[in-house]
Amino acid sequence: MAVSRNKKKAYVLDTNVLIHDPSAILNFEEHQVIIPMTVLEELDKLKAVKQSIAADCRQAIRMIDQLLGNATPNQIEKGVPIKRSEKSEPLGTISILMNPIDGKGPHLPEHLNDNKIINSLADLQSLHKSREIILVSKDINMRLKARGFGVEAQDYHNDQLVDDVELLPSGYTEFKNSFWDNIDKVETIQREGVTEHILKREGPLEALHINEFVIDEQGFIGKVTDLDDEKVVLEDMHHDDLMQQEAWGLIPRDIYQAVALHLLLSPEIHLVNLTGAAGSGKTILALAAAIEMTVASKLYKRIIATRSVQGLDEDIGFLPGTETEKMEPWLGAITDNLEALHQDDENTHGSVEYILDKVPLQFKSLNYIRGRSFQYSLILIDESQNLTPHQIKTIITRAGTGSKVICLGNLAQIDTPYLSPLSSGLTYMTERFKRFKHGGHIHLKGVPRSILAEFAEANL
């Protein structure tokens, strides 16, 4: 049964929604999507700036142009059907909202683009009082202003996969006392020096995903190597072996770092996602494993290091030197951890210079990663909590044959406007990849950086 026009909602998209997800227009099903003229002007202004968002702006503009096609001004005003593919039937419509419509009612001062959009919505609402018109914006203040002016507003939730970051998988399930106290029946098999336990998937085992770990207080550690609706296969991991792993001289300090290092060093794992508080060891573990796998075992030909930092795209051009030299100040965490790995050497500075000279370590700006394809490379993404889901997809899809991606982030330290822990690309990726058999995620605990850092993390 067709939905009547008055039952259909009209969603008015703010600029930041289209930057956050250039294909957002396609995600409102049978409802009408409205793009204010002011939003088009903002996209046009931002498409040429020296920032990573410029590519997202251009993609959003191309999407709007493709959907509108050869529609006449009259058709655009009424709404052009949104066709998602050649085979599917059109669903919903897209139209452009002029700014302002009549200007008869009360208006906010129009020196700000946000105010122009809200005024347009107020005018539209006054003309169509029976229709539900909703502003969609990632900007909290914009939504507050709209509500204060009598316009309904909401956040863009299409790529928000969880309602609470506490619901994200940690990469392990912990049991008090012995894990085996919770198990009624187990089948244990030995093959090629590996012990595997086949268990019924029920109770606390129902929530397990591939490459997650089971940890108990008695020292048992099991890794999920296979599972289906009925059973879970746990590989028996020896506690001492995990704790004695070494990567470029680095030995794990606790069992969480140990299982993280196991995933980092495993050639079968192509994506490793490490989260945790500041100082929990994310960067130093990833860097030690990266150097070990490129210099010692030679599994990869080079390390590509990058990160998302507000202001980076504007400021990098003013720094002297090559792209690597320009990026070094922004990737200080990498060189800081190189120094930590070589702090016992007679000449720490000389060791770091030697490593930087010998290790195929390349610093790349996110702005210049689009369109690249990295073969047999280890791609290290620091501060990935500041990336949108669309940006993190752009980077991960750069991984070519024989490459591995390591994402590091702390959801408590988001610096990007309009992003929250729930809408961060790091959260999106963690949830999307939890069933990927070649991926693994570990949330590191504790703050081993120093006693001072641990106290500050807990009390400030």
GIJO-V999349 format. One record per backbone hydrogen bond with DSSP energy under -1.0 kcal/mol. CO is the residue of the C=O (numbers start at 0). NH is the residue of the N-H. E is the energy in kcal/mol with one decimal. If there is no record, write none. Layout:
# GIJO-V999349
[[CO | NH | E] [CO | NH | E]]
This chain:
# GIJO-V999349
[[3 | 7 | -1.4] [8 | 31 | -2.5] [9 | 133 | -3.1] [10 | 33 | -3.2] [11 | 135 | -3.1] [13 | 17 | -1.1] [14 | 18 | -1.7] [15 | 19 | -2.2] [16 | 20 | -2.4] [20 | 23 | -2.3] [22 | 25 | -1.7] [23 | 26 | -2.2] [27 | 30 | -2.1] [31 | 10 | -3.3] [32 | 94 | -2.1] [33 | 12 | -2.1] [34 | 96 | -2.1] [35 | 39 | -1.5] [36 | 40 | -2.1] [37 | 41 | -2.1] [38 | 42 | -2.6] [39 | 43 | -2.3] [40 | 44 | -1.9] [41 | 45 | -2.2] [42 | 46 | -1.5] [45 | 48 | -1.2] [48 | 50 | -1.5] [50 | 53 | -1.4] [52 | 56 | -2.4] [53 | 57 | -2.4] [54 | 58 | -2.1] [55 | 59 | -2.3] [56 | 60 | -2.4] [57 | 61 | -2.3] [58 | 62 | -2.1] [59 | 63 | -2.3] [60 | 64 | -2.5] [61 | 65 | -2.5] [62 | 66 | -2.2] [63 | 67 | -2.3] [64 | 68 | -2.2] [67 | 70 | -2.0] [71 | 75 | -2.5] [72 | 76 | -2.0] [73 | 77 | -1.7] [74 | 78 | -2.4] [79 | 93 | -2.2] [81 | 90 | -2.5] [91 | 81 | -2.6] [92 | 32 | -3.4] [93 | 79 | -3.1] [94 | 34 | -2.7] [96 | 36 | -2.8] [111 | 115 | -1.6] [112 | 116 | -2.1] [113 | 117 | -2.3] [114 | 118 | -2.8] [115 | 119 | -2.2] [116 | 120 | -2.1] [117 | 121 | -2.5] [118 | 122 | -2.3] [119 | 123 | -2.4] [120 | 124 | -2.8] [121 | 125 | -1.9] [122 | 126 | -1.4] [123 | 127 | -1.7] [127 | 130 | -1.3] [131 | 9 | -2.8] [133 | 11 | -3.2] [134 | 153 | -2.6] [135 | 13 | -2.4] [138 | 142 | -2.0] [139 | 143 | -2.2] [140 | 144 | -2.6] [141 | 145 | -2.3] [142 | 146 | -2.3] [143 | 147 | -2.4] [144 | 148 | -1.1] [145 | 150 | -3.1] [146 | 149 | -1.6] [151 | 134 | -2.9] [153 | 136 | -2.1] [156 | 159 | -2.0] [163 | 166 | -2.3] [164 | 167 | -1.4] [169 | 442 | -2.3] [170 | 212 | -1.8] [172 | 214 | -2.6] [176 | 216 | -1.2] [176 | 217 | -1.0] [177 | 180 | -1.0] [178 | 181 | -1.8] [179 | 182 | -1.2] [186 | 197 | -3.4] [188 | 195 | -2.8] [190 | 193 | -1.9] [193 | 190 | -2.4] [194 | 235 | -3.0] [195 | 188 | -2.6] [196 | 233 | -2.9] [197 | 186 | -2.0] [198 | 231 | -2.7] [199 | 201 | -1.5] [201 | 204 | -1.9] [202 | 205 | -1.5] [204 | 207 | -1.1] [208 | 211 | -1.6] [211 | 223 | -3.1] [212 | 172 | -2.6] [213 | 221 | -2.3] [214 | 174 | -2.5] [215 | 218 | -1.2] [219 | 215 | -1.8] [220 | 236 | -2.9] [221 | 213 | -3.1] [222 | 234 | -3.2] [223 | 210 | -2.5] [225 | 232 | -3.2] [229 | 200 | -3.0] [230 | 227 | -2.4] [231 | 198 | -2.9] [232 | 224 | -2.4] [232 | 225 | -1.1] [233 | 196 | -3.0] [234 | 222 | -2.2] [237 | 241 | -2.1] [238 | 242 | -2.3] [239 | 243 | -1.4] [241 | 244 | -1.2] [246 | 249 | -2.0] [249 | 246 | -2.1] [253 | 257 | -1.9] [254 | 258 | -2.3] [255 | 259 | -1.7] [256 | 260 | -2.5] [257 | 261 | -1.9] [258 | 262 | -1.8] [259 | 263 | -2.4] [260 | 264 | -2.3] [265 | 268 | -1.1] [269 | 404 | -2.8] [270 | 439 | -2.3] [271 | 406 | -2.8] [272 | 441 | -2.1] [273 | 408 | -1.7] [274 | 443 | -3.0] [276 | 279 | -1.9] [280 | 284 | -1.9] [281 | 285 | -2.1] [282 | 286 | -2.8] [283 | 287 | -2.3] [284 | 288 | -2.4] [285 | 289 | -2.3] [286 | 290 | -2.6] [287 | 291 | -2.3] [288 | 292 | -2.2] [289 | 293 | -1.3] [290 | 294 | -3.0] [291 | 296 | -2.5] [292 | 298 | -2.3] [292 | 299 | -1.5] [301 | 377 | -2.5] [302 | 361 | -3.3] [303 | 379 | -3.5] [304 | 363 | -2.8] [305 | 381 | -2.9] [308 | 311 | -1.8] [310 | 314 | -2.5] [311 | 315 | -2.5] [314 | 317 | -1.2] [315 | 318 | -1.2] [321 | 325 | -2.6] [322 | 326 | -2.1] [323 | 327 | -1.4] [326 | 330 | -1.3] [330 | 333 | -1.4] [330 | 334 | -1.2] [331 | 335 | -3.0] [332 | 336 | -1.8] [333 | 337 | -1.7] [334 | 338 | -2.1] [335 | 339 | -1.7] [336 | 340 | -2.0] [337 | 341 | -1.0] [339 | 342 | -1.1] [341 | 344 | -1.5] [346 | 350 | -2.3] [347 | 351 | -2.4] [348 | 352 | -2.3] [349 | 353 | -2.2] [350 | 354 | -2.7] [351 | 355 | -2.8] [352 | 356 | -1.5] [353 | 357 | -2.4] [354 | 358 | -3.8] [358 | 360 | -2.9] [359 | 302 | -3.0] [361 | 304 | -3.1] [364 | 367 | -1.7] [365 | 368 | -1.3] [368 | 371 | -2.2] [373 | 399 | -2.9] [375 | 300 | -3.1] [376 | 403 | -2.4] [377 | 303 | -2.6] [378 | 405 | -3.1] [379 | 305 | -2.6] [380 | 407 | -2.8] [382 | 385 | -1.7] [383 | 386 | -1.5] [386 | 424 | -3.4] [387 | 391 | -2.5] [388 | 392 | -1.8] [389 | 393 | -1.9] [390 | 394 | -1.9] [391 | 395 | -2.4] [392 | 396 | -2.1] [394 | 397 | -1.9] [395 | 398 | -1.6] [397 | 373 | -2.4] [399 | 402 | -1.6] [400 | 375 | -3.1] [403 | 378 | -3.1] [404 | 271 | -2.6] [405 | 380 | -3.1] [406 | 273 | -3.0] [407 | 383 | -3.0] [409 | 412 | -2.2] [415 | 418 | -1.5] [419 | 423 | -1.4] [423 | 427 | -2.1] [424 | 428 | -2.8] [425 | 429 | -2.3] [426 | 430 | -2.1] [427 | 431 | -2.3] [428 | 432 | -2.4] [432 | 435 | -1.6] [435 | 438 | -1.9] [437 | 269 | -2.8] [437 | 270 | -1.5] [439 | 272 | -2.4] [441 | 274 | -2.1] [449 | 453 | -2.2] [450 | 454 | -2.2] [451 | 455 | -2.5] [452 | 456 | -2.5] [453 | 457 | -1.5] [454 | 458 | -2.1] [455 | 459 | -2.3]]
